Amino acid sequence: MNTLIQKIHVEEQNSFACRKYRTPQFETNWHKHEEYELIVITEGHGTALIGDYVGEYKKGDVFFLSSNLPHWFRKTEQKMIGSAIVVHFLKDFWGTPFLSMPEMKKINQLLEGDNNGLQLIQSLQKKITTGIEQMEQATGVDRIQLLLNTLHLMSQSKQYKIITKGFDNNLNLKVNSAIDKIFTFSFKHFLEAVTLAEVAAEVSMSIPTFCRFFKRNIKKSYFEFLKELRIGHACKLLRESNQPIIDICYKSGYNSWAHFSKQFKNVKEITPNQYRKQFKTN
């Protein structure tokens, strides 16, 4: 298992990191780091685990993560190529007085707010992607200017979804080791009839202890988490195949159409058929 605390390497000539990670460097289990992170997915798709958020990620998605927010971008298939351009920076890399200037008020609020994780959308997503792509190729002061412009755009916009808010990111190594084991087991078995006894045994806990542990640290019940994994899998099949929706129901870990339909609408706020129509063109 990869260590939870990830050390970000910054080249001697730079004050922050901006580089492309591609398989096998893209694959990193549940981890965190002191640096803030901006990530543009350039290849692959799968499930994003960000604090207490569970959702899909795909090519073109852009996320902003606060300092020490645990996360894991897990590919749908092991053989798939995954890649992303990732910016890592410390809040004070340009000096504390710089962020204290009145012109930096909005950016400072962005960095200090309790919105731990954001997913950028609409035109902001495209603008930030362009900026990060340019940043990867830039050198010297141009890199800093591009990062400043990127944060400025984000601080002035509302084109984002808050995906995790007020998440307690001060989990100790023992807790994170247990969470990593739970996630690994869940990704391997989420299409099966998983029982609490099975998953609790993975971390040597009783069922009540496991339920309290999971709810306290992930801010949702284990079966809520499992539901989000299954619905994420169903969304992938709805987008990428023409299989009948009833077949997708059964291939997503459900044995009841009514239960699947209800849970899908609970997670996505639309029906499976409405979701599919968003991605199908005549």
Secondary structure as the mmCIF struct_conf table of DSSP 4:
data_model
#
loop_
_struct_conf.conf_type_id
_struct_conf.id
_struct_conf.beg_label_comp_id
_struct_conf.beg_label_asym_id
_struct_conf.beg_label_seq_id
_struct_conf.end_label_comp_id
_struct_conf.end_label_asym_id
_struct_conf.end_label_seq_id
BEND BEND1 LEU A 4 LEU A 4
STRN STRN1 ILE A 5 ILE A 5
HELX_LH_PP_P HELX_LH_PP_P1 GLN A 6 HIS A 9
TURN_TY1_P TURN_TY1_P1 GLU A 12 GLN A 13
BEND BEND2 SER A 15 PHE A 16
STRN STRN2 ALA A 17 ARG A 22
TURN_TY1_P TURN_TY1_P2 THR A 23 PHE A 26
BEND BEND3 TRP A 30 TRP A 30
STRN STRN3 HIS A 31 LYS A 32
BEND BEND4 GLU A 34 GLU A 35
STRN STRN4 TYR A 36 GLU A 43
STRN STRN5 GLY A 46 ILE A 50
TURN_TY1_P TURN_TY1_P3 GLY A 51 ASP A 52
STRN STRN6 TYR A 53 TYR A 57
TURN_TY1_P TURN_TY1_P4 LYS A 59 GLY A 60
STRN STRN7 VAL A 62 LEU A 65
TURN_TY1_P TURN_TY1_P5 SER A 67 ASN A 68
STRN STRN8 HIS A 71 LYS A 75
BEND BEND5 THR A 76 GLU A 77
TURN_TY1_P TURN_TY1_P6 GLN A 78 LYS A 79
BEND BEND6 MET A 80 MET A 80
STRN STRN9 SER A 83 PHE A 89
TURN_TY1_P TURN_TY1_P7 LYS A 91 TRP A 94
HELX_RH_AL_P HELX_RH_AL_P1 THR A 96 SER A 100
BEND BEND7 MET A 101 MET A 101
HELX_RH_3T_P HELX_RH_3T_P1 PRO A 102 MET A 104
HELX_RH_AL_P HELX_RH_AL_P2 LYS A 105 GLU A 112
BEND BEND8 GLY A 113 ASP A 114
STRN STRN10 GLY A 117 LEU A 120
HELX_RH_AL_P HELX_RH_AL_P3 GLN A 122 GLN A 137
TURN_TY1_P TURN_TY1_P8 GLY A 140 GLY A 140
HELX_RH_AL_P HELX_RH_AL_P4 VAL A 141 GLN A 156
STRN STRN11 TYR A 160 THR A 164
BEND BEND9 GLY A 166 GLY A 166
HELX_RH_AL_P HELX_RH_AL_P5 LEU A 173 HIS A 189
TURN_TY1_P TURN_TY1_P9 PHE A 190 LEU A 191
BEND BEND10 GLU A 192 GLU A 192
HELX_RH_AL_P HELX_RH_AL_P6 LEU A 196 GLU A 202
TURN_TY1_P TURN_TY1_P10 VAL A 203 SER A 204
HELX_RH_AL_P HELX_RH_AL_P7 ILE A 207 ILE A 218
BEND BEND11 LYS A 219 LYS A 220
HELX_RH_AL_P HELX_RH_AL_P8 TYR A 222 GLU A 240
HELX_RH_AL_P HELX_RH_AL_P9 ILE A 245 LYS A 251
TURN_TY1_P TURN_TY1_P11 SER A 252 GLY A 253
BEND BEND12 ASN A 255 ASN A 255
HELX_RH_AL_P HELX_RH_AL_P10 TRP A 257 LYS A 268
BEND BEND13 GLU A 269 ILE A 270
HELX_RH_AL_P HELX_RH_AL_P11 PRO A 272 LYS A 277
TURN_TY1_P TURN_TY1_P12 GLN A 278 PHE A 279
#
